[in-house]
Amino acid sequence: MINLDLTGGSHVRIDAHHHLWTADYGWLAAPGLEPLRRDYTVDDLRRELPTGKVDATVLVEAGLCHHDETVRFLALAQDAPEIAGVVGWASLTDPDLPGTIATFLSGDGGDLLVGLRDQVQGMTDPGYLARPDVRGALRAIGSAGLTFDLVIRADQLPSAATAVAATPNTMFVLDHLGKPAITPDGLRAWRDAVEPLAACDNAAAKLSGLLTEAGPDWTVEAIEPFVHTALELFGPDRLLIGSDWPVCELVASYADALGAVGSCLSALSPSERAAVEGGTAIRTYGLEINQ
């Protein structure tokens, strides 16, 4: 359990989505990612947290797509009190997923495993989330008491909604609001696509990654309609904030990534804002935090 002397004010502020990685991650070789092509460590994270007035975090798998990364992150989190939980990687087509989960849970820091993620955004099969083995994996994740983070493209939202509705005993968290196109037309298309998913009680969503989707010329005014629509569809009790650091550094600092979203929450009551900025993450991921 994490004991906190709050730095974020009267309620816990949790960054529910950040990464760590080493410079040799394969996807970092893509053009345009040169600024991210270095190691990002817990020490780097610690320097950023005060700038965002963040009390605790959730560390999310960073695209290595190997069990070793999850094992390493759990052991690392065990010695990093700032990290309240880990969303590790596992393949939804792993024929022994329950065994893989058991291995994670029994290892160093296994009690900090709060969820799993697979890189569904990279799947080209439109029926991927309807596959019997994938649906079975999603059920197994819920049976293990873990959440499943959906990192998907906007065009995958309809199939994700169907999968979420068909797996009511698993809690899902939509990363980056499903990566909408940050334009007026994109808002209309995204709302139509995300509404069925938001109608599922076992779905929450992260207000994260929006500045990266908007690009280097992002503005608060551009992302605000997406945040407000998410509040309308999911409600504060099913929304979480996340920096998506270090990815956000392509367009914004850690503080600006969280501050931009915070600027869109000004109309919320104190209790609603406390939910979005921390309470939902604590409840959704089962984080053990003592204020």
Residue, then its C-alpha position, 0 to 999 in steps of 0.5 A: m500500500i502506498n502512503l501519501d502526503l498529497t502534493g496534488g491538493s485535497h485529493v489524490r492525483i494519479d497519472a493512470h497512463h505512462h511508460l518507461w522504456t530503453a532506447d532499443y525498443g524496436w518501434l522507436a526506430a520509426p521516422g519522427l520518433e528521434p526525440l524519444r529514442r533514449d532510455y526513460t527510467v524511474d529517475d526520469l519519471r520522478r523528476e516529472l511528477p512534481t510538475g504535474k502535481v501527481d501523487a502516484t502512477v500506473l505504469v503501462e507496457a510500452g510495446l516490447c510485446h514480450h513477457d520479460e518486459t512485464v516481469r521487469f516492470l513489476a520488479l521495478a515497481q516493487d522498488a518505486p513507491e510512486i508506481a501504484g500499479v502495472v498494466g503488463w503485456a500479454s498476448l490475447t492469443d496466448p494458449d496458456l494465458p492463465g499460466t502466464i498470468a499466474t507467473f506474473l502474479s507469483g513473481d517479484g512485485g506480482d501484487l502490483l499487476v492490475g491489468l494487461r494490454d495487447q497491441v490490438q491497434g496493430m491488428t489488421d483483421p477486423g474480426y480479431l476481437a470476435r475470435p473465440d480464443v480472444r474472447g476466451a482470453l478476455r474472460a480469463i483476464g477478468s477471472a484473474g481479477l485484472t482489467f484489460d486496457l484497449v489500445i485501439r484505433a478509432d475504426q476498431l471502436p465498434s468491434a471493441a464495443t461488441a467484445v466489451a458487451a460480450t465480456p461483462n465480467t471483465m473491466f475494460v479501460l479504453d486508452h487515449l479515448g480510442k485515438p480519435a481524429i482531433t477535428p470537428d468531423g473526427l468528433r462526430a465520427w468518434r462520438d458515434a463509434v464510442e457511444p456503444l462502448a460507453a454504454c457498457d458499465n464495464a468500460a472506462a476510458k482514459l483522457s490521455g494521448l489527445l495532444t499527440e493525436a492533435g499534433p504539435d499545433w494542439t490547443v486546449e480548444a481543440i481537445e475540449p469537445f472530446v473531453h466534454t463528450a467523454l464526460e457526457l458518455f462515460g461520466p466522471d466515475r468512468l474516466l481517468i487522466g493519463s499523461d502518456w509520457p514520454v510519448c507526449e514529449l513529441v508535442a508537449s511536456y509532462a505538465d502540459a499534457l496533464g494541464a491541458v486535460g485539467s483545463c477541460l475539467s473546470a466545470l466539474s464539481p470538486s467530487e467529480r474532479a476528484a474522481v477523474e483525477g484519481g478516484t476512478a483509477i483507484r477503483t478501476y485498477g484496485l490500487e492500494i493507496n492510503q491518503 
